[in-house]
Amino acid sequence: MAANRAGKSAVVLSSVPLQLLLYLTALYYVFYFLSTFCMIIYKSRIMSYPDDLLTQDVGLLFFMACLELFRLYCGVRGNLQETEGYMWANLAMTVATALLSVYFLVWQLYVMHADVIINAILLSVYGLGGVLGLATLARFTSVYS
């Protein structure tokens, strides 16, 4: 427990496991982005990949990267500052990026085994992050209510 300026003890509600998971997710997402981008390039060179679908897949991958940056920012800021609004934004962005991951897992034109593996890992991490995020948010709301 830390003492605040008035001399009363304050409870720290931030989640260390969530913070660690957000950091590891950021590292994994760099790997995910680069490998997915390289696989899209590989598939476009080896297989007949229509230009409109190629543009769509690359565009969705970059859109997912933007959402992931926003998700990580909201998660870190919400957790460290114990802010409910940022935690809600993190959870909303987690759902959005998970849906995009499902797109790359199921609805992409060509799905390779490597796509299945890296998307399964990413979806597992998103699921764990969602559970930890909800638990942290519940802790914030129960104390601040």
N, C-alpha and C positions, 0 to 999 in steps of 0.2 A: 504494500500500500504506500501511496505517496501522500505527502502532506501538502495541502493547498495553502494559499496565503493567509487564510483566516485561522490556520492552525488545526482545522478539521481534517480527518483522513478522507481521501478520495479513493474510490475503487476504479481500477483500470479495467475497462470493458473490452478493449481491443483483443482480437483473437490472433495469437501467434501462429497457430496452424494455418489459418486463413492467409495471413501475411506471407508465410513461407510458400504456400501453394500458389499464391498470385505471382511470386517471384519465379518459381519453377515453371509456371505456366507461360510466363513471358519468355523464358529461355526455350521452352519446348515449341512455342509458337513460331519463333524464328526458324527453327528446324522444319516445322510443318509447312510454313510459307515457302521456304526455299525448295523443299523437296516436292511439294505440290506444283509449284511453278515449273520446276525442271521436268516433272512428269507430264505436264500439259504440253510443254515444248517437245518432249520426246514423242508423245502420242500424235502431235500434229505433224511431225516429220515422218513417222513410220506408218501411221494409219491414215485413212482418208477422213480428215476432220473438217467438216464444213466451216467456212470462215465465220458465219454468224454465230455458231455455237462456240467456236474458239474465242471469239471476242466476248461472248457472254461469260464463259468460264473464267477468263482472265479478269474481266471486270468484276465478277462476283468474288474472286479471290482478293483483289485489291480492296473491294468494299468490306470484305470480312476482316482484312488487316486494319482498316480504319475503325471498324466497330470493336475489334479486339483491343486496340490502343485506348479507346474510350472506356471500354469495360475494365481494363486494368487500372486506368487512372481513377475511375470512380471507386473501384474496389479498394485500392490502396488508400485513397483519400478518405473514403467513408470509414474504413476500419481504423485508421490512425487517429482521425478526428472524432470518431464515434458519432458519425452523422448518418441519420436514417435515410435522408434523401439520396445521398450518394450510394448507399447500400442498395436501395430500391433500384436505382439506375444500373448498378452493377448486375443485379439479378435479371433485369429486363434485357440488358445487353448479352448476358450469358445465354438466355433463351434464344435471342436472335442469332448469335454466333453458333449455337448448337444446331439450329435449323439449317444454317449455311453449311455446317459440317455434314449434316445428313444429306444435303444436296450433293456434296462431293463424294459421299459414300454410296448413294443409291441412284440419283438421277442424272449424274454426269454421263456423257455419251459413252465413254469407255472407262470402265473401272478396273484397275489393276489390283493385284494382291497387295501391293505396297500401299495403295490408296485405302484399302480396307484396314490394314494394320494401323497406319498413322491416324486415320479418322476414328478408329475404335479407341485408341489411346486418348485422343483429344476429347472425345465424348465422355470417357470415363473421368477425365480430369474435370471437365465441365460439371458432371454430375456431383462429384465430390465437392467442388467449389460452390455449387448451388446449395448443397446441404450445409456446409460450413457457413456460407453467407446467410442462409435463413436462421441458423442457430445464433450467429452473431447479431443479426437484426432483432431477433427475439430478445436477446439479452439487453440490447439498447432500449427497446420499447418497454420492457418490463421495469427497468430502472428509471427511465425518464418519464414514465406515465404517472 
